[in-house]
């Protein structure tokens, strides 16, 4: 049977523990320490799974990913043209060329 890591999401508890059970069984929902319905199974290691983010963690992750994407887009002309559209990119380039020539 696999061993799973769990954590209590209650801020005052935060208890972590391991539990063995079949992959077909549902994970425990109650923390063994505080007895509240705040237990979550932690996915770790070389497991392909889904990680769920909520609230501030989700907002932070989205901001980081957005900043990384902008950096990558602006670093590559092809990526930038792909995002804004080829015709828009050509119009911007024409305007820049026209401004360089002074008119």
N, C-alpha and C positions, 0 to 999 in steps of 0.2 A: 504494500500500500504506500502511496506517496505521502510525503510529509509536507505540510503547508505552513507558512508563516502567517500569523494574524496579528492585528493591532486593534486596540480599542480607540475609537476616534473621539471619545469623550476627552475634552481638554484637561479635565482634572485627573483623569486616570492614565491614559496613554500606555496601558499595559501591553506587552508583546509576548506572544507564546507560539509554540509549534504544536500542530495537531496532525495525527495520522488518520486518514479516512479515504474511502474509495472516491475515485474521480466522479462516479455517478451520484454520490451523496451531495447534498447541499452543504455549503460551509456553515459553521456556527454563526449565530446572529447575536448571542449574548456573551458579553465579556465574563470570563470566569472569576475575575477579581472584583469588579464593581457591580456585576450582574445586570448591567444596562444593555439594551438592545442596540449596541454601537460597535459591534465587531465587524471587521473587514478583513478579507483574505488579501495578502500582499503577493503580487506576482513578481518574481525575481529569477535571476539565473538565465539560462538559455531557453527560456520558455517563450513561445510566441503567444501573445495574449493581448488583451485590451487594458489600457490604463485609463482610468477616468479621472478627470480633473474638474474641480468645482470652484466657484467663487474667485477669490483672489489668485489662486494657483492657475486657474484657467486663463484669467485676464493677463497675468504675467507671461504665461507661455505664448499666448497669441501675440502679445506685443513683441516678444523676442523673435518669434517666427516671422512676423511682419517686417521687423527691422532687418533680419537676415535676408529675406526675400528682396527687399528694396536694394540692399547692398549688392546682391547678385545681379539684379536686373540692370542697375545703373552701371555695373562693371562690364556689361556685354551689350554691344549695339544690337546684335541679333535678338537677344532676350528682350531688350527694351522695345524694339520694333514689333516683336511678337505680342507683347502685352498691350501696347497702345494701338496697334494696327499699322500695317505697312504704309497705307496712304497718309495717316496722321504723322507717322515718322518722317515720310518724305516731305510733307508740308513744313514740319518743324525744321528739317535740314535746309530746305529752300529759304525759309525766313532767316535762319542763322547765316547762310551764305550771302543773302541780300544785305543783311546788316553789316557784315564784314566788308562788303564792297562800298558801303556808305549810302545805300539808297534803296 
